[in-house]
């Protein structure tokens, strides 16, 4: 399945593919480094456990976005991560893309060191080196966007993640991408509610896709979760977890906002 063209995602991917193309680092050395990092915290397992009693929340450390601009550029990753942990977050998501989201590997390291929560590296993972980098910087999970990868690339990167004991959140947008994710062996699947062409959030997309996913996978709804009502509708649609960024980083009390999203 070829990735989509003509979307905002393509402009970001062009930047990251250029970066991948100029990466001359030795793969065997990176793999060796990734294998020596301390054991991951179990991102997928934590979601499976926490979602039994309520909707699990993956809380995001996010400074800005291409569509909304600056959100919280001066945030303290450690302090925000601790607030999320107090609010009952199951896991963290940390943006490490600098040019488009204002993030960095340092943000991930500081957030993870400040809590006991498993952490997703939220970035544009396009090559094996990206997966290995995620493990080396201390991530417990890596994001793989189906729309950004060919079918064989997705399967390959899932395999690399398994080699270094990383979980992988495979992001999809529709039924065709779901079929590819399942075929590749994904067990943790996220539905991005944001349309890749218009930037608009389509809540019906997630509701529709929730019932289409097999019960064996951990189902995550991403983007555009605004309030408790959204959380209830997604839980009713069969989701185990939600990934929330803008709503939490803009909240005056992130911990309290998070607690309101942990619906049963």
NUTI-865852 format. One record per residue (C-alpha): y, x, z. Coordinates in steps of 0.5 Angstrom, whole numbers, plus 500, padded with zeros to 3 digits. Each point is the difference from the previous one (the first is absolute). Layout:
<<Y,X,Z>>;
...
//
This chain:
<<500,500,500>>;
<<507,503,498>>;
<<505,500,505>>;
<<506,495,498>>;
<<506,502,496>>;
<<507,499,501>>;
<<501,498,507>>;
<<504,504,506>>;
<<493,503,502>>;
<<500,504,493>>;
<<506,503,502>>;
<<498,503,506>>;
<<493,501,498>>;
<<503,505,494>>;
<<504,504,505>>;
<<493,501,504>>;
<<496,501,494>>;
<<505,506,498>>;
<<499,502,507>>;
<<492,500,500>>;
<<500,504,493>>;
<<504,506,503>>;
<<495,500,506>>;
<<497,507,499>>;
<<497,500,507>>;
<<493,502,501>>;
<<495,494,501>>;
<<495,504,504>>;
<<505,502,505>>;
<<503,494,501>>;
<<493,496,501>>;
<<498,506,505>>;
<<507,498,504>>;
<<499,493,499>>;
<<493,501,503>>;
<<502,504,506>>;
<<505,494,503>>;
<<498,497,506>>;
<<496,493,499>>;
<<504,494,498>>;
<<501,494,504>>;
<<497,495,496>>;
<<505,496,497>>;
<<495,495,497>>;
<<496,499,506>>;
<<506,499,504>>;
<<502,494,495>>;
<<493,497,500>>;
<<500,500,508>>;
<<507,497,501>>;
<<499,495,495>>;
<<495,496,504>>;
<<505,497,505>>;
<<506,500,496>>;
<<504,502,494>>;
<<500,508,500>>;
<<507,503,498>>;
<<501,507,497>>;
<<507,501,501>>;
<<504,505,496>>;
<<505,505,501>>;
<<504,499,494>>;
<<508,503,499>>;
<<501,497,493>>;
<<497,497,494>>;
<<502,500,493>>;
<<501,492,499>>;
<<504,499,507>>;
<<503,507,501>>;
<<502,503,507>>;
<<496,496,505>>;
<<500,505,506>>;
<<502,507,498>>;
<<501,503,507>>;
<<494,497,503>>;
<<496,504,505>>;
<<492,500,497>>;
<<498,502,507>>;
<<504,495,504>>;
<<498,494,495>>;
<<493,502,500>>;
<<500,499,508>>;
<<503,494,499>>;
<<495,497,495>>;
<<495,502,505>>;
<<503,497,506>>;
<<500,493,495>>;
<<493,501,499>>;
<<499,503,493>>;
<<493,502,497>>;
<<503,505,496>>;
<<506,504,497>>;
<<502,500,493>>;
<<505,506,498>>;
<<504,501,494>>;
<<499,508,498>>;
<<504,499,493>>;
<<507,503,501>>;
<<503,499,493>>;
<<499,492,500>>;
<<499,498,507>>;
<<503,506,504>>;
<<493,501,504>>;
<<497,507,501>>;
<<494,503,503>>;
<<504,502,506>>;
<<501,492,501>>;
<<492,499,500>>;
<<499,506,505>>;
<<505,498,505>>;
<<498,493,500>>;
<<492,501,500>>;
<<502,505,506>>;
<<503,495,504>>;
<<495,495,500>>;
<<492,499,500>>;
<<501,496,494>>;
<<496,501,493>>;
<<505,502,495>>;
<<500,498,492>>;
<<504,505,496>>;
<<504,495,496>>;
<<502,504,493>>;
<<498,500,493>>;
<<493,503,500>>;
<<498,502,493>>;
<<496,507,500>>;
<<494,503,505>>;
<<506,505,502>>;
<<504,494,503>>;
<<494,497,504>>;
<<498,507,503>>;
<<508,501,502>>;
<<499,493,503>>;
<<495,503,505>>;
<<503,506,501>>;
<<506,497,502>>;
<<496,496,505>>;
<<499,493,497>>;
<<495,496,501>>;
<<500,496,494>>;
<<503,500,493>>;
<<503,495,496>>;
<<497,499,493>>;
<<504,496,495>>;
<<495,497,495>>;
<<506,498,495>>;
<<502,508,500>>;
<<493,502,499>>;
<<495,500,494>>;
<<493,497,502>>;
<<496,507,500>>;
<<506,503,504>>;
<<500,495,506>>;
<<492,501,500>>;
<<501,507,501>>;
<<506,500,505>>;
<<496,495,504>>;
<<494,506,500>>;
<<505,505,502>>;
<<502,496,506>>;
<<493,499,502>>;
<<499,508,500>>;
<<505,501,505>>;
<<499,494,504>>;
<<506,496,498>>;
<<501,493,500>>;
<<503,497,493>>;
<<504,494,500>>;
<<500,497,492>>;
<<506,496,498>>;
<<499,495,495>>;
<<504,494,497>>;
<<495,496,497>>;
<<493,498,498>>;
<<499,505,495>>;
<<502,506,505>>;
<<496,497,505>>;
<<494,500,496>>;
<<501,507,498>>;
<<501,502,508>>;
<<493,497,501>>;
<<497,503,495>>;
<<503,507,502>>;
<<497,499,507>>;
<<506,498,504>>;
<<499,497,507>>;
<<507,499,502>>;
<<505,496,495>>;
<<507,499,500>>;
<<504,494,496>>;
<<507,502,499>>;
<<504,494,500>>;
<<506,503,496>>;
<<500,499,493>>;
<<500,507,496>>;
<<505,497,495>>;
<<505,496,503>>;
<<499,503,507>>;
<<500,493,503>>;
<<495,498,505>>;
<<494,495,498>>;
<<497,497,506>>;
<<495,496,496>>;
<<497,506,497>>;
<<498,502,507>>;
<<497,493,502>>;
<<497,500,493>>;
<<497,507,501>>;
<<498,499,507>>;
<<494,495,498>>;
<<498,504,494>>;
<<498,506,504>>;
<<493,501,503>>;
<<499,500,508>>;
<<497,506,500>>;
<<507,504,499>>;
<<506,501,504>>;
<<505,495,497>>;
<<508,503,501>>;
<<506,496,498>>;
<<506,505,498>>;
<<507,499,499>>;
<<505,494,501>>;
<<497,498,507>>;
<<506,497,503>>;
<<498,496,506>>;
<<495,496,504>>;
<<499,495,495>>;
<<498,505,495>>;
<<495,503,505>>;
<<497,493,501>>;
<<499,499,493>>;
<<497,506,498>>;
<<495,500,506>>;
<<498,493,497>>;
<<499,503,494>>;
<<495,505,502>>;
<<504,506,502>>;
<<498,505,505>>;
<<506,504,500>>;
<<507,500,498>>;
<<505,506,498>>;
<<507,499,502>>;
<<506,505,499>>;
<<507,497,499>>;
<<499,494,505>>;
<<498,505,505>>;
<<505,506,499>>;
<<506,495,499>>;
<<498,496,507>>;
<<504,501,506>>;
<<494,500,504>>;
<<494,503,496>>;
<<495,499,505>>;
<<502,493,501>>;
<<500,498,493>>;
<<493,503,499>>;
<<497,496,506>>;
<<502,494,496>>;
<<496,502,494>>;
<<494,501,504>>;
<<497,493,499>>;
<<493,497,501>>;
//
